[in-house]
């Protein structure tokens, strides 16, 4: 029987786990943050709303990805 292709033996941080966790956490954290912060901003049209969501979402994604990577690096086994 041939060896399974899906098996891996990652050394160090599992970047697949980091990417998936960052994606889910960013949605769970980012959507409420954008919604709450949008109540204090003046957003006259859809273009302004989209730009606001992208800017705030990018910051949330960056902070989340750093936190998830740091967690994975600290708890690598």
Secondary structure, DSSP 8 states (H G I E B T S, - for coil): ----SS-----S--HHHHHHHHHHHHHHHHHHHHHHHHTTS---SHHHHHHHHHHHHHHHHHHHHHHHHHHHHHT--
